Amino acid sequence: MYPFARLAIGLFAATRQPRLGPFDPHVSRHVCWPWDLDPWRELNNGRTLTLYDLGRTPLAVRSGLTRALGANGWGMTVAGSSVRYRRRVRMFDRVTMVSRLLGWDARFLYLDQSMWLHGECTSQALIRSAVTSRAGIVPPAEVARALGHSGPGPALPDWVRAWTEAEAQRPWPPEAGKFLPR
C-alpha cells in the first residue's frame, strides 16, 4: 500500500520550510519501518522507489512546481528511472535523502536522488520526469518559465546524457512481447 500518511506528513512539513530555487536540494529524513522490508529484512527495492517519491513531492512543493502544475492544469509522471543500490538499509534505520533537479532536455526533467546512512550513500536514483497536459508533454523550458526561471537550463552531466543515449537505443516495445500468448 502506498504510504499516504507519510506523504501527507512530508507535504505538511514542506509547506512550512523555506522556498527553494529550481536547483536547490531538498533534504528529508525517513525511517525504514517493518512494512518497508523484503524477505531478507532490508529495505525492499520497490519501496526504495516509493521513498524517493516521498522526497520528490516535497521538493515540488518547495520549488513552486506543484503550484505551477495546478495553475496550468498540468500533471507529472515518471518517464524513466535508474537506481544504484550500494548499502543495505535495515529496519528502523534512519536515512537522509537528498533530492534535486539536475536540469532538462527538450522533453524531460532529470532529478538526482540519494539516500544516506551514517554518511554513506545507500542508493542513488536518476529520475526522468515529464510534465504533462491534455496536449501531451509540456516542454521543460515552459515549466521553468512558470517557475520564474528564464534562460536555458544547466548542461546535463555527462553520466545523465550517456544514460539518455543508452535509453534511446533500447527497443520499444520490449522484445519480450513476442513471448506473450496470442
ABEGO torsion letter per residue (X at the ends): XBBAAAAAAAAAAAAABBBBBAABBBBBBBBBBAAABBAAGBBBAAAAAAAAAAAAAAAAAAAGAAAAAAAAGBBBBBAEBBBBBABBBBBGBBBBBBBBBAEBBAABBBBBBBBBBGGBBABBBBBBBBBBBAAEBBBAAAAAAAAGBBEBBBBBBAAAAAAAAAAAABBOBBAAAAABBX
